[in-house]
Amino acid sequence: MTEVDMAESNDAALHGYSTNKDNYAKRLRRIEGQVRGIAKMIDDDKYCIDVLTQISAVNSALQSVALGLLDEHLGHCVSHAVAEGGDEAERKLAEASAAIARLVRS
């Protein structure tokens, strides 16, 4: 295997979100802190609507992360598979469709 083949193989192993991995990790840590805050609100017997408002904010933040990941998946993994064609393209399209369906139901 040539050096160019190895580099292309390594690039293929990267996920669509790899270039933004630090950003996603930072956002998820922030969401994790929000969830801990909600648990503390429950422990502190905070008003129901205030707790529900925070839960809604966490759901929105998670949805934003999910949509970003989906967008990167479509732009990287799916588009590469479609460009190559064949069974892999069909599999990636079906996988993306199922992921979208899960997001819509949630």
C-alpha positions, 0 to 999 in steps of 0.5 A: 500500500502506498503512502497516498493509499494509506492517507486515503484509508485514514481519511475514510476512517474519519467520521463526518464530525471528526473536524468538529469533535471538540465543539461537540464534546464541549456542547455535550459537557454543557448539556451534562451540566444542565442535566445535573442542574435539573437533578439538583432542582428536583433535590431542592424541590424547585417549582415544577414549571421551572424544572420543565423549562430546563428539561425543554432547554436540554432537549433543544440542546440535544436536538441541536447536537443531533441535527449537526451530527446528522448534517455532517453524516449526510455531507460526509459519510452518505455523500461519499457512499453515494459517490461510490455507488453500490450496496454501500450507498443503499445501506448508508441512505437507509441508515440515514433515513432511519436516523431521521425517522428516530429524530422526528419521533423523539 
